[in-house]
């Protein structure tokens, strides 16, 4: 199968999302699929301006230049090519492949909740609210989703205008080995740090 994975551009400075997209790509290649990673590249962003203006130049690269390239490239791929959006925040790009087999990966909806004033501690400006609305309108057109947790899936369904065709939960894998060390030593160190007695054990919640 041919798989195209959309991911965040490198000039955004994100570390986790490119790693996630590469994890997906590596996993699919190991299963014998042909995988390509698509994202916006620097064009306007290369213009030497201040950081505030460069952010907007980056938006031009992402939402003006890149979509034009995608529309041209789409014609070269078979109709059964699977288009994967590695993050729901790539919502503005979703309509580009909405008529082709597609799936949107969903992580968390903190930014959207903040834009909807559901997290009063995290203030969002007017342009941020419009941006999240644009993202929501984009991924809201998709039919197939993969969420990283049950809570994310519930949040997703609460935002969608229609019931999705496919909506599954696939938990993230660990990107490194995780093994306990000396249990007594770890419990003693944590007791010193948090002043909580842990000699009988504790629960570590990885969220």
N, C-alpha and C positions, 0 to 999 in steps of 0.2 A: 504494500500500500504506500502511496505517496502521502506524506504528512507535511503540512506547512505550519510552523509554530510562530505565532506573532508574540513578540515580547517587547519590553520597554527599551528605549534607546540608551546606549551607554552614557550619553552626555547628561542624562537625568541624574546620574550619580547613585542609582539604586544598586545594591549588591545582592539582596536576597532574591529579587525577581529574575535577573539573568541567571543566577545559580539554579533557580527552580526550573526555568525553561531549559537549561542545559541538562538538568537531571531527567526531564521528560524526553528530551531528544536522545540522550544516551540510552535510556531504557527502551525506547522504541527501535533504535538502531540495533540493539542487542537482540531484538525479536525479529530482525530481518526486514524492517521497514526502511524506506528511503525518506530521510527527514531533512528539512531545510528550516533555518531560523530567519524570519523576516522582521525587520524593524526599521525605523527612520534613521537616516544618517545625517551627518552635519552638512548643511548647505548654507542657509542663512545664519545658522549658529556660529559659523566660522568668522563672521564679521566682528571685529574687535570693538565691542561696546561694553558698557557696565553690566554687572551681574543682573540687575533688574530687567534691562532691555534684552539681554541674552536669553532670559527665560521666555520672553515673548517671541524672540526669533526661533527658539526651539519649538514653540507651538506651531509656527509657520512650517517648519520642517516636518513635524508630526502630522499636522492636519490639513496641509495644503500640498506640499511636495510629495510626501509618502503615499497618500491615497491615489494620486495621479499615476505613480509608478505601479502601484498594486493593480489598478484597473487594466493597465497594459500587460502586466505579467500574468494575470489570471487566465488570459486567453490561451496561454501555452500549456496549461495543465489539464489532465484528464478530468472528466466530470465527477469521477469517484474520489478525487483528492480530498483528504480530510483537512480542514482548516481549524487549527487549535489556537485559542486565545488564552495565553498563560495567566491572565489576570483580568477580572471583571472591570478593572480601571481602564482597560483598553477599549471600553465600550464604544467610543467614537469610531473605532475601526470595524466593529462587528458588522455594520450594514454592508461593508465591502464584500463580504463573503456569505451573506445571509441566505442566498439562493443555492449555496453549495453545502455539502455535508460539513457540519461544524460542531464545535463544543467550546464552552466557556468555562474556564477554571475560576472558582470563587474562593477568596481567602477570608477577608473580614470586611465588614461594612462600617467600620469606625468613621471613615471620612464622610460617607453618606449620612450616617446618623448625626454626625456633627453638623453637616449642612442643613439637616432638617430640624436642628435645635433640640435634638434628643440628648445631647451631651453638653450641657450648659458650660462646663469647665473648658471646653475646647471651642473657642469662638472661631467662626468662619466668616470671611468678608463676602461682599456682594459678588465679586467675580468668582470666588470659590464656590459659592452656592450655585451660580449658573453653570460652572464647570461640572459639578457633581450631578446636576440635572441632565446635562448633556451625556455624561457617562451612563447614567441610569436609563435614559431614552435609548441609548445605543445597545447595551446588553439586554435591555428589555425586549428587543426584537428577536433575540436568539431563542432557539427551541430546545437546546441540549446543554446540560450543565453538570459539572463535577464540583462538589463543595468539599472543603478540607475537614469539616466537622458537621455534626447534626445542627448545632446552633447556627452555623453559617448557612446551612440549607434552609433553616426556618427563616432567617433574615432575608435570604434570597427570595423565597416564595412570598414573603410579605411585601416585597417591592415590585414583583412582576405584575404586569397588567393582565396576563393570561397564564393558565396552567401550562408548565413546560411539557414537552413530549417525553424527555428523559431528564431525570434529576437524581444523581447518585452521590453518595458520600464515599470518598477515598481518602483515608488518612495519610498525612505526609510521612515519608520514611525519614529516618535519621541519616544525616550525611556524614556521620562518623560513629565509630564504635562507642557504645555506652556501657561501661561496666563499673560496678561498685568497687571502691577501694577498701581500705581497712575500716570496717564498720564502726568499731569502737572509737577509733581516732576521729572519724568523720562526725560522729554524734557528739564527741567532746568538743570539737572545734565549733560546731553549730551552737552548742550550748553556750560557749563563751561569747559568740557573736550576738546571739538573740536572747540570752538569759532564759532559755526554755529547756526544761528537762526532757531529753530525747533518748534516754538509755533503753526505753522499751520499744523504740522504733518510731518511725514517722512516715507520712505519705508525701511523696514528692509529686506535685502536680505540674506537668509540663504543658503549658497552655499556649 
